[in-house]
Amino acid sequence: MARRQRAEAARTAADFHERAALLTVGTAGAVPTVATGLADSTTPSREQRRVALVHAGANTSYARQALRAAQREAAPEPALP
């Protein structure tokens, strides 16, 4: 029984680290994309500015959600009664 519990705990820890790595890569990739979108928003075409701002907003929203998910992942689990 203890062997099975240790194996499950190891899988859970590995899953946590994989999710954390994916969140880190995704969030790190969103930051330069937001900066590029904001830089593109200075172009003279109104349509190009609109698309750039939509992309920057979408990536900012993603980054915020990813950071919240990472915070929830890192929060300690409540003790069972």
C-alpha positions in Angstrom: 0.0 0.0 0.0 2.8 2.5 0.9 4.5 1.7 -2.3 1.5 2.7 -4.3 1.1 5.9 -2.4 4.7 6.8 -3.0 4.3 6.2 -6.7 1.2 8.3 -6.8 3.0 11.1 -4.9 5.9 11.0 -7.4 3.4 11.2 -10.3 1.6 14.1 -8.7 4.9 16.0 -8.2 6.0 15.3 -11.8 2.7 16.6 -13.1 3.0 19.8 -10.9 6.5 20.5 -12.3 5.4 19.9 -15.9 2.4 22.3 -15.5 4.6 24.9 -13.9 7.1 24.7 -16.7 4.4 25.1 -19.3 2.9 28.1 -17.5 6.3 29.7 -17.3 7.1 29.2 -21.0 3.6 30.4 -22.0 3.8 33.5 -19.8 7.3 34.3 -20.8 6.2 34.1 -24.5 3.3 36.4 -23.9 5.4 39.3 -22.6 7.3 40.1 -25.8 4.2 39.5 -27.8 2.3 42.2 -25.8 5.3 44.5 -26.3 5.2 43.9 -30.0 1.5 44.5 -30.2 1.8 47.8 -28.4 4.7 48.8 -30.7 2.6 47.9 -33.7 -0.2 50.0 -32.4 1.7 53.1 -33.5 1.3 52.3 -37.2 -0.6 54.8 -39.3 -3.4 52.4 -40.4 -6.4 52.4 -38.2 -7.1 48.7 -38.9 -3.5 47.7 -38.0 -3.7 49.6 -34.8 -7.0 47.9 -33.9 -5.6 44.4 -34.6 -2.4 45.2 -32.6 -4.4 46.4 -29.6 -6.6 43.3 -29.7 -3.6 41.0 -29.8 -1.9 42.9 -27.0 -5.1 42.7 -24.9 -5.6 39.0 -25.6 -2.0 38.2 -24.6 -2.2 40.4 -21.5 -5.4 38.5 -20.5 -3.7 35.1 -21.1 -0.7 36.1 -19.0 -2.9 37.3 -16.1 -4.8 34.0 -16.2 -1.6 31.9 -16.4 -0.2 33.7 -13.4 -3.4 33.2 -11.4 -3.3 29.5 -12.3 0.4 29.3 -11.1 -0.6 31.0 -7.8 -3.4 28.5 -7.3 -1.0 25.6 -8.1 1.6 26.9 -5.6 -0.9 27.4 -2.8 -0.7 24.7 -0.2 -3.6 22.3 -0.1 -5.9 22.6 3.0 -5.4 19.9 5.6 -8.0 17.1 5.6 -10.1 16.9 8.8 
